[in-house]
Amino acid sequence: MASPDTLDLSTVSEAERLDFYGALFAMSAADRDMDEAEDDRIFESLDREGLSPEARKRVLQMAIQPPPLERCLLRFKDADAELRRALLLNLLDVVLADGIIEPAEHVGLHEAREILGVSRDDMALLHEMASDAQDATDVTRPIRPTPLSA
């Protein structure tokens, strides 16, 4: 499988970017243990370019004390389908970083799929993309999912 493309978050609002990153940190903390591999994956995804000094500080605060996952997800409930899919793909990428999906992470992923309105079939496709990205050496995060075919 070809290497996935990189998701460009520079086109979304600063608040959306913060909630995107917040959701990643919240998912990492879902099992009450922010695993080092998961944190490393999140930091690979962070692009603080173009963020205000306050937003940059907020990203670091979220790394220490993640926001509630549901609150971050709700920001994207009515977002463009590709952005919702991208968020779910990157949540999967984070939980797969340590090689195991803990029960609390399963719950978080189910909640994310429901709130973001992603079908089970599409979730399976995103899971496959995230799994493939785990072993790829030329992936630049955050990952952009392949578009849904019409």
Secondary structure, 3 states (H helix, E strand, C coil): CCCCEECCCCCCCHHHHHHHHHHHHHHHCCCCCCCHHHHHHHHHHCCCCCCCHHHHHHHHHHHHCCCCHHHHHHCCCCCCHHHHHHHHHHHHHHHHCCCCCCHHHHHHHHHHHHHHCCCHHHHHHHHHHHHHHHHCCCCCCCEECCCCCC
